[in-house]
Every structure is written in structure tokens, then in C-alpha cells.
Amino acid sequence: MAIVVPVPADLLPDPPILGVDTQATFSSKTAATLQAEQAMVPQVNALASATYQNALESQAQATIATTKAAEALASANAADVSEAN
């Protein structure tokens, strides 16, 4: 497995602002925001998948590093014992 570079989700359009936007503008912005949120679902799912894959890869690499550190310590200890004799 390899680290996956996540692709950011698209930005949402300007949200509707109650009391500021006209009714027509508010409705238009609301529709655009809802459509963008629907389109954003697969992007967020892809981000979650990439994050999970990266977590799995990080865990695998940490396990390898722990094993290598233990091997290095065992080698150093064996060298110390040989040197003492």
C-alpha cells in the first residue's frame, strides 16, 4: 500500500443569508447550495477512504519500524555480549 494524497472537496457556493438576500436570491442560493452538497457526498467519501488508507499504511510502517528497532537493539546487545567476552 502507498500513501494516498487526498483530493480536497469542491468549495460550496455562497450560502443564502436570511434577512440580507432577496427572496429570489435566497431561493437561488439555497438551491445551488443543496445541489453542491449532493455533489460533495462522493468527494467526502473519497476523502474518508483516502484518510483510512493512509492510517492503515501509517500503522503498517509503524509496525515495521518497531520490529526494526527491536532487531537493532538485539543486535547491539549481542555485540555488547561479544565484546565483553
PALUM-177323 format. One record per atom (N, C-alpha, C, O, CB): atom name; x, y, z; chain; residue number from 0; residue in three letters. Coordinates in steps of 0.2 Angstrom, whole numbers. Glycine has a CB too. Example, Ala and Ser with C-alpha at 12.3 -4.5 7.8 and 13.67 -1.06 7.14 Angstrom:
<atoms>
ATOM name    xx    yy    zz chain resi resn
ATOM    N    66   -28    39     A    0  ALA
ATOM   CA    62   -22    39     A    0  ALA
ATOM    C    66   -16    39     A    0  ALA
ATOM    O    71   -17    42     A    0  ALA
ATOM   CB    57   -22    45     A    0  ALA
ATOM    N    64   -11    35     A    1  SER
ATOM   CA    68    -5    36     A    1  SER
ATOM    C    64     0    39     A    1  SER
ATOM    O    67     6    40     A    1  SER
ATOM   CB    70    -3    29     A    1  SER
</atoms>
This chain:
<atoms>
ATOM name    xx    yy    zz chain resi resn
ATOM    N     4    -6     0     A    0  MET
ATOM   CA     0     0     0     A    0  MET
ATOM    C     4     6     0     A    0  MET
ATOM    O    10     6     2     A    0  MET
ATOM   CB    -5     0     6     A    0  MET
ATOM    N     2    11    -3     A    1  ALA
ATOM   CA     5    18    -3     A    1  ALA
ATOM    C     1    23     0     A    1  ALA
ATOM    O    -5    23     1     A    1  ALA
ATOM   CB     8    20   -10     A    1  ALA
ATOM    N     4    29     2     A    2  ILE
ATOM   CA     1    34     5     A    2  ILE
ATOM    C    -3    38    -1     A    2  ILE
ATOM    O     0    38    -6     A    2  ILE
ATOM   CB     6    40     8     A    2  ILE
ATOM    N    -9    39     0     A    3  VAL
ATOM   CA   -14    42    -5     A    3  VAL
ATOM    C   -14    50    -3     A    3  VAL
ATOM    O   -16    52     2     A    3  VAL
ATOM   CB   -21    39    -5     A    3  VAL
ATOM    N   -13    54    -8     A    4  VAL
ATOM   CA   -14    61    -7     A    4  VAL
ATOM    C   -21    63    -8     A    4  VAL
ATOM    O   -24    62   -14     A    4  VAL
ATOM   CB   -10    65   -13     A    4  VAL
ATOM    N   -25    65    -3     A    5  PRO
ATOM   CA   -32    66    -4     A    5  PRO
ATOM    C   -33    72    -8     A    5  PRO
ATOM    O   -30    77    -8     A    5  PRO
ATOM   CB   -35    67     3     A    5  PRO
ATOM    N   -38    72   -12     A    6  VAL
ATOM   CA   -41    77   -16     A    6  VAL
ATOM    C   -46    81   -12     A    6  VAL
ATOM    O   -51    78   -10     A    6  VAL
ATOM   CB   -43    75   -23     A    6  VAL
ATOM    N   -45    88   -11     A    7  PRO
ATOM   CA   -50    92    -7     A    7  PRO
ATOM    C   -56    92   -11     A    7  PRO
ATOM    O   -57    92   -17     A    7  PRO
ATOM   CB   -47    99    -6     A    7  PRO
ATOM    N   -62    92    -7     A    8  ALA
ATOM   CA   -68    93   -10     A    8  ALA
ATOM    C   -69   100   -12     A    8  ALA
ATOM    O   -66   105   -10     A    8  ALA
ATOM   CB   -74    91    -4     A    8  ALA
ATOM    N   -74   100   -17     A    9  ASP
ATOM   CA   -75   107   -20     A    9  ASP
ATOM    C   -78   112   -15     A    9  ASP
ATOM    O   -81   109   -10     A    9  ASP
ATOM   CB   -80   106   -26     A    9  ASP
ATOM    N   -77   118   -16     A   10  LEU
ATOM   CA   -80   123   -11     A   10  LEU
ATOM    C   -87   124   -12     A   10  LEU
ATOM    O   -90   123   -18     A   10  LEU
ATOM   CB   -76   130   -12     A   10  LEU
ATOM    N   -91   125    -7     A   11  LEU
ATOM   CA   -98   126    -8     A   11  LEU
ATOM    C   -99   133   -10     A   11  LEU
ATOM    O   -95   138    -9     A   11  LEU
ATOM   CB  -102   125    -1     A   11  LEU
ATOM    N  -105   134   -14     A   12  PRO
ATOM   CA  -106   141   -16     A   12  PRO
ATOM    C  -108   146   -10     A   12  PRO
ATOM    O  -109   143    -4     A   12  PRO
ATOM   CB  -112   141   -21     A   12  PRO
ATOM    N  -108   152   -11     A   13  ASP
ATOM   CA  -110   157    -6     A   13  ASP
ATOM    C  -117   155    -3     A   13  ASP
ATOM    O  -122   153    -7     A   13  ASP
ATOM   CB  -111   164    -9     A   13  ASP
ATOM    N  -118   154     3     A   14  PRO
ATOM   CA  -124   152     6     A   14  PRO
ATOM    C  -129   158     6     A   14  PRO
ATOM    O  -128   164     6     A   14  PRO
ATOM   CB  -123   150    14     A   14  PRO
ATOM    N  -135   156     7     A   15  PRO
ATOM   CA  -141   161     7     A   15  PRO
ATOM    C  -140   164    14     A   15  PRO
ATOM    O  -138   161    19     A   15  PRO
ATOM   CB  -148   158     6     A   15  PRO
ATOM    N  -142   170    14     A   16  ILE
ATOM   CA  -142   174    21     A   16  ILE
ATOM    C  -149   177    22     A   16  ILE
ATOM    O  -151   182    18     A   16  ILE
ATOM   CB  -136   180    20     A   16  ILE
ATOM    N  -152   174    27     A   17  LEU
ATOM   CA  -158   176    29     A   17  LEU
ATOM    C  -158   184    31     A   17  LEU
ATOM    O  -154   186    35     A   17  LEU
ATOM   CB  -161   172    34     A   17  LEU
ATOM    N  -163   187    28     A   18  GLY
ATOM   CA  -163   194    30     A   18  GLY
ATOM    C  -159   199    26     A   18  GLY
ATOM    O  -160   205    27     A   18  GLY
ATOM   CB  -162   195    38     A   18  GLY
ATOM    N  -154   196    22     A   19  VAL
ATOM   CA  -150   200    18     A   19  VAL
ATOM    C  -152   199    11     A   19  VAL
ATOM    O  -153   204     7     A   19  VAL
ATOM   CB  -143   199    20     A   19  VAL
ATOM    N  -152   193     9     A   20  ASP
ATOM   CA  -154   191     2     A   20  ASP
ATOM    C  -161   193     1     A   20  ASP
ATOM    O  -165   192     5     A   20  ASP
ATOM   CB  -152   184     0     A   20  ASP
ATOM    N  -163   194    -6     A   21  THR
ATOM   CA  -170   195    -8     A   21  THR
ATOM    C  -172   188    -8     A   21  THR
ATOM    O  -168   183    -8     A   21  THR
ATOM   CB  -170   198   -15     A   21  THR
ATOM    N  -179   187    -8     A   22  GLN
ATOM   CA  -182   180    -8     A   22  GLN
ATOM    C  -179   176   -14     A   22  GLN
ATOM    O  -178   170   -14     A   22  GLN
ATOM   CB  -190   181    -8     A   22  GLN
ATOM    N  -179   180   -20     A   23  ALA
ATOM   CA  -177   176   -26     A   23  ALA
ATOM    C  -169   174   -25     A   23  ALA
ATOM    O  -168   168   -27     A   23  ALA
ATOM   CB  -178   180   -32     A   23  ALA
ATOM    N  -165   178   -23     A   24  THR
ATOM   CA  -158   177   -22     A   24  THR
ATOM    C  -157   171   -17     A   24  THR
ATOM    O  -153   167   -17     A   24  THR
ATOM   CB  -154   183   -20     A   24  THR
ATOM    N  -161   172   -11     A   25  PHE
ATOM   CA  -161   167    -6     A   25  PHE
ATOM    C  -163   160    -9     A   25  PHE
ATOM    O  -159   155    -7     A   25  PHE
ATOM   CB  -166   169     0     A   25  PHE
ATOM    N  -168   160   -12     A   26  SER
ATOM   CA  -170   153   -15     A   26  SER
ATOM    C  -165   151   -20     A   26  SER
ATOM    O  -163   145   -20     A   26  SER
ATOM   CB  -177   154   -19     A   26  SER
ATOM    N  -162   155   -24     A   27  SER
ATOM   CA  -157   153   -29     A   27  SER
ATOM    C  -151   150   -26     A   27  SER
ATOM    O  -148   145   -28     A   27  SER
ATOM   CB  -155   159   -34     A   27  SER
ATOM    N  -149   154   -20     A   28  LYS
ATOM   CA  -143   152   -17     A   28  LYS
ATOM    C  -144   145   -13     A   28  LYS
ATOM    O  -140   141   -12     A   28  LYS
ATOM   CB  -140   157   -12     A   28  LYS
ATOM    N  -150   144   -10     A   29  THR
ATOM   CA  -152   138    -7     A   29  THR
ATOM    C  -152   132   -12     A   29  THR
ATOM    O  -149   127   -10     A   29  THR
ATOM   CB  -159   139    -4     A   29  THR
ATOM    N  -154   133   -18     A   30  ALA
ATOM   CA  -154   128   -22     A   30  ALA
ATOM    C  -147   126   -24     A   30  ALA
ATOM    O  -146   120   -25     A   30  ALA
ATOM   CB  -158   130   -29     A   30  ALA
ATOM    N  -143   131   -26     A   31  ALA
ATOM   CA  -136   130   -28     A   31  ALA
ATOM    C  -132   126   -22     A   31  ALA
ATOM    O  -128   122   -23     A   31  ALA
ATOM   CB  -133   136   -29     A   31  ALA
ATOM    N  -134   128   -16     A   32  THR
ATOM   CA  -130   125   -10     A   32  THR
ATOM    C  -132   118    -9     A   32  THR
ATOM    O  -128   113    -8     A   32  THR
ATOM   CB  -132   129    -4     A   32  THR
ATOM    N  -139   116   -10     A   33  LEU
ATOM   CA  -141   109    -9     A   33  LEU
ATOM    C  -138   105   -15     A   33  LEU
ATOM    O  -136    99   -14     A   33  LEU
ATOM   CB  -149   109    -9     A   33  LEU
ATOM    N  -138   108   -21     A   34  GLN
ATOM   CA  -135   104   -26     A   34  GLN
ATOM    C  -128   102   -25     A   34  GLN
ATOM    O  -125    97   -27     A   34  GLN
ATOM   CB  -136   107   -33     A   34  GLN
ATOM    N  -124   107   -23     A   35  ALA
ATOM   CA  -117   107   -21     A   35  ALA
ATOM    C  -116   102   -16     A   35  ALA
ATOM    O  -111    98   -16     A   35  ALA
ATOM   CB  -114   113   -20     A   35  ALA
ATOM    N  -120   102   -11     A   36  GLU
ATOM   CA  -119    97    -5     A   36  GLU
ATOM    C  -120    90    -8     A   36  GLU
ATOM    O  -117    85    -6     A   36  GLU
ATOM   CB  -124    98     0     A   36  GLU
ATOM    N  -125    89   -12     A   37  GLN
ATOM   CA  -126    82   -15     A   37  GLN
ATOM    C  -120    80   -19     A   37  GLN
ATOM    O  -118    74   -19     A   37  GLN
ATOM   CB  -133    82   -20     A   37  GLN
ATOM    N  -118    84   -23     A   38  ALA
ATOM   CA  -112    83   -27     A   38  ALA
ATOM    C  -106    81   -23     A   38  ALA
ATOM    O  -101    78   -25     A   38  ALA
ATOM   CB  -110    88   -32     A   38  ALA
ATOM    N  -106    84   -17     A   39  MET
ATOM   CA  -100    84   -12     A   39  MET
ATOM    C   -99    77    -9     A   39  MET
ATOM    O   -94    75    -6     A   39  MET
ATOM   CB  -100    90    -7     A   39  MET
ATOM    N  -105    74    -8     A   40  VAL
ATOM   CA  -105    67    -4     A   40  VAL
ATOM    C  -100    62    -7     A   40  VAL
ATOM    O   -96    60    -3     A   40  VAL
ATOM   CB  -112    64    -5     A   40  VAL
ATOM    N   -99    61   -13     A   41  PRO
ATOM   CA   -94    56   -16     A   41  PRO
ATOM    C   -87    59   -14     A   41  PRO
ATOM    O   -82    55   -13     A   41  PRO
ATOM   CB   -95    55   -23     A   41  PRO
ATOM    N   -86    66   -15     A   42  GLN
ATOM   CA   -80    68   -13     A   42  GLN
ATOM    C   -78    67    -6     A   42  GLN
ATOM    O   -72    66    -4     A   42  GLN
ATOM   CB   -80    76   -15     A   42  GLN
ATOM    N   -83    68    -1     A   43  VAL
ATOM   CA   -81    67     6     A   43  VAL
ATOM    C   -80    60     7     A   43  VAL
ATOM    O   -76    58    11     A   43  VAL
ATOM   CB   -87    70    10     A   43  VAL
ATOM    N   -84    56     4     A   44  ASN
ATOM   CA   -82    48     4     A   44  ASN
ATOM    C   -75    46     2     A   44  ASN
ATOM    O   -72    42     5     A   44  ASN
ATOM   CB   -88    44     1     A   44  ASN
ATOM    N   -73    49    -3     A   45  ALA
ATOM   CA   -66    48    -6     A   45  ALA
ATOM    C   -61    51    -1     A   45  ALA
ATOM    O   -56    47     0     A   45  ALA
ATOM   CB   -65    51   -13     A   45  ALA
ATOM    N   -62    56     2     A   46  LEU
ATOM   CA   -58    59     7     A   46  LEU
ATOM    C   -57    54    13     A   46  LEU
ATOM    O   -52    53    15     A   46  LEU
ATOM   CB   -60    66     9     A   46  LEU
ATOM    N   -63    52    15     A   47  ALA
ATOM   CA   -63    47    21     A   47  ALA
ATOM    C   -59    41    19     A   47  ALA
ATOM    O   -56    38    23     A   47  ALA
ATOM   CB   -70    45    23     A   47  ALA
ATOM    N   -60    38    13     A   48  SER
ATOM   CA   -57    32    11     A   48  SER
ATOM    C   -49    33    10     A   48  SER
ATOM    O   -45    29    13     A   48  SER
ATOM   CB   -59    30     4     A   48  SER
ATOM    N   -47    39     8     A   49  ALA
ATOM   CA   -40    40     7     A   49  ALA
ATOM    C   -37    41    14     A   49  ALA
ATOM    O   -32    39    16     A   49  ALA
ATOM   CB   -39    47     3     A   49  ALA
ATOM    N   -41    44    19     A   50  THR
ATOM   CA   -38    45    26     A   50  THR
ATOM    C   -38    38    29     A   50  THR
ATOM    O   -33    37    33     A   50  THR
ATOM   CB   -43    50    30     A   50  THR
ATOM    N   -42    34    28     A   51  TYR
ATOM   CA   -42    27    31     A   51  TYR
ATOM    C   -36    23    28     A   51  TYR
ATOM    O   -33    20    32     A   51  TYR
ATOM   CB   -49    24    30     A   51  TYR
ATOM    N   -35    24    22     A   52  GLN
ATOM   CA   -30    20    18     A   52  GLN
ATOM    C   -23    23    21     A   52  GLN
ATOM    O   -19    19    22     A   52  GLN
ATOM   CB   -30    21    11     A   52  GLN
ATOM    N   -23    29    22     A   53  ASN
ATOM   CA   -16    32    25     A   53  ASN
ATOM    C   -15    30    32     A   53  ASN
ATOM    O   -10    29    34     A   53  ASN
ATOM   CB   -17    40    24     A   53  ASN
ATOM    N   -21    29    36     A   54  ALA
ATOM   CA   -20    27    43     A   54  ALA
ATOM    C   -17    20    43     A   54  ALA
ATOM    O   -13    18    47     A   54  ALA
ATOM   CB   -27    28    46     A   54  ALA
ATOM    N   -20    16    38     A   55  LEU
ATOM   CA   -18     9    38     A   55  LEU
ATOM    C   -10     8    36     A   55  LEU
ATOM    O    -7     4    39     A   55  LEU
ATOM   CB   -22     5    33     A   55  LEU
ATOM    N    -9    12    31     A   56  GLU
ATOM   CA    -2    12    29     A   56  GLU
ATOM    C     3    15    34     A   56  GLU
ATOM    O     8    12    35     A   56  GLU
ATOM   CB    -1    17    23     A   56  GLU
ATOM    N     1    20    38     A   57  SER
ATOM   CA     5    23    44     A   57  SER
ATOM    C     6    17    49     A   57  SER
ATOM    O    11    17    52     A   57  SER
ATOM   CB     2    29    46     A   57  SER
ATOM    N     0    14    50     A   58  GLN
ATOM   CA     1     8    55     A   58  GLN
ATOM    C     6     3    53     A   58  GLN
ATOM    O    10     1    57     A   58  GLN
ATOM   CB    -6     5    57     A   58  GLN
ATOM    N     5     1    47     A   59  ALA
ATOM   CA    10    -4    44     A   59  ALA
ATOM    C    17    -2    45     A   59  ALA
ATOM    O    21    -6    47     A   59  ALA
ATOM   CB     8    -6    37     A   59  ALA
ATOM    N    18     5    43     A   60  GLN
ATOM   CA    25     7    43     A   60  GLN
ATOM    C    27     8    51     A   60  GLN
ATOM    O    33     7    52     A   60  GLN
ATOM   CB    25    14    40     A   60  GLN
ATOM    N    23     9    55     A   61  ALA
ATOM   CA    25    10    62     A   61  ALA
ATOM    C    27     3    65     A   61  ALA
ATOM    O    31     2    69     A   61  ALA
ATOM   CB    19    13    66     A   61  ALA
ATOM    N    23    -2    63     A   62  THR
ATOM   CA    24    -9    65     A   62  THR
ATOM    C    31   -11    62     A   62  THR
ATOM    O    35   -15    66     A   62  THR
ATOM   CB    19   -14    62     A   62  THR
ATOM    N    33   -10    56     A   63  ILE
ATOM   CA    39   -11    53     A   63  ILE
ATOM    C    45    -8    57     A   63  ILE
ATOM    O    50   -11    59     A   63  ILE
ATOM   CB    39    -9    46     A   63  ILE
ATOM    N    44    -1    59     A   64  ALA
ATOM   CA    49     2    62     A   64  ALA
ATOM    C    50    -1    69     A   64  ALA
ATOM    O    56    -1    72     A   64  ALA
ATOM   CB    47    10    63     A   64  ALA
ATOM    N    45    -3    72     A   65  THR
ATOM   CA    45    -6    79     A   65  THR
ATOM    C    49   -12    79     A   65  THR
ATOM    O    53   -14    83     A   65  THR
ATOM   CB    38    -7    82     A   65  THR
ATOM    N    48   -16    74     A   66  THR
ATOM   CA    51   -23    73     A   66  THR
ATOM    C    59   -21    71     A   66  THR
ATOM    O    63   -24    74     A   66  THR
ATOM   CB    48   -26    67     A   66  THR
ATOM    N    60   -16    67     A   67  LYS
ATOM   CA    67   -15    65     A   67  LYS
ATOM    C    71   -12    72     A   67  LYS
ATOM    O    77   -13    73     A   67  LYS
ATOM   CB    68    -9    60     A   67  LYS
ATOM    N    67    -8    76     A   68  ALA
ATOM   CA    71    -6    82     A   68  ALA
ATOM    C    72   -11    87     A   68  ALA
ATOM    O    78   -11    90     A   68  ALA
ATOM   CB    66     0    85     A   68  ALA
ATOM    N    68   -16    87     A   69  ALA
ATOM   CA    69   -22    91     A   69  ALA
ATOM    C    75   -26    89     A   69  ALA
ATOM    O    79   -28    93     A   69  ALA
ATOM   CB    63   -26    92     A   69  ALA
ATOM    N    75   -27    82     A   70  GLU
ATOM   CA    81   -30    79     A   70  GLU
ATOM    C    87   -27    80     A   70  GLU
ATOM    O    93   -30    82     A   70  GLU
ATOM   CB    80   -31    71     A   70  GLU
ATOM    N    87   -20    80     A   71  ALA
ATOM   CA    93   -16    81     A   71  ALA
ATOM    C    96   -17    88     A   71  ALA
ATOM    O   102   -17    90     A   71  ALA
ATOM   CB    92    -9    79     A   71  ALA
ATOM    N    91   -16    93     A   72  LEU
ATOM   CA    93   -17   100     A   72  LEU
ATOM    C    95   -24   101     A   72  LEU
ATOM    O   100   -25   105     A   72  LEU
ATOM   CB    86   -16   104     A   72  LEU
ATOM    N    92   -29    98     A   73  ALA
ATOM   CA    95   -36    99     A   73  ALA
ATOM    C   102   -37    97     A   73  ALA
ATOM    O   106   -40   100     A   73  ALA
ATOM   CB    90   -41    96     A   73  ALA
ATOM    N   103   -34    91     A   74  SER
ATOM   CA   110   -34    88     A   74  SER
ATOM    C   115   -30    92     A   74  SER
ATOM    O   121   -32    93     A   74  SER
ATOM   CB   110   -31    81     A   74  SER
ATOM    N   113   -24    95     A   75  ALA
ATOM   CA   118   -20    99     A   75  ALA
ATOM    C   119   -24   106     A   75  ALA
ATOM    O   125   -24   108     A   75  ALA
ATOM   CB   114   -14   101     A   75  ALA
ATOM    N   114   -28   108     A   76  ASN
ATOM   CA   115   -32   114     A   76  ASN
ATOM    C   120   -37   113     A   76  ASN
ATOM    O   124   -39   117     A   76  ASN
ATOM   CB   108   -34   117     A   76  ASN
ATOM    N   119   -41   107     A   77  ALA
ATOM   CA   123   -46   105     A   77  ALA
ATOM    C   130   -44   104     A   77  ALA
ATOM    O   135   -47   106     A   77  ALA
ATOM   CB   121   -50    99     A   77  ALA
ATOM    N   131   -38   102     A   78  ALA
ATOM   CA   138   -35   101     A   78  ALA
ATOM    C   141   -34   107     A   78  ALA
ATOM    O   147   -35   108     A   78  ALA
ATOM   CB   138   -29    96     A   78  ALA
ATOM    N   137   -31   112     A   79  ASP
ATOM   CA   140   -30   119     A   79  ASP
ATOM    C   142   -36   122     A   79  ASP
ATOM    O   147   -36   126     A   79  ASP
ATOM   CB   134   -26   123     A   79  ASP
ATOM    N   138   -41   121     A   80  VAL
ATOM   CA   140   -48   125     A   80  VAL
ATOM    C   146   -50   121     A   80  VAL
ATOM    O   151   -53   125     A   80  VAL
ATOM   CB   134   -53   124     A   80  VAL
ATOM    N   147   -50   115     A   81  SER
ATOM   CA   153   -52   112     A   81  SER
ATOM    C   159   -48   114     A   81  SER
ATOM    O   165   -51   115     A   81  SER
ATOM   CB   152   -52   104     A   81  SER
ATOM    N   158   -42   114     A   82  GLU
ATOM   CA   164   -38   116     A   82  GLU
ATOM    C   166   -39   123     A   82  GLU
ATOM    O   172   -38   125     A   82  GLU
ATOM   CB   162   -30   115     A   82  GLU
ATOM    N   161   -41   128     A   83  ALA
ATOM   CA   163   -42   135     A   83  ALA
ATOM    C   167   -49   136     A   83  ALA
ATOM    O   170   -50   140     A   83  ALA
ATOM   CB   156   -42   139     A   83  ALA
ATOM    N   166   -53   131     A   84  ASN
ATOM   CA   169   -60   131     A   84  ASN
ATOM    C   176   -59   128     A   84  ASN
ATOM    O   180   -64   128     A   84  ASN
ATOM   CB   166   -65   128     A   84  ASN
</atoms>
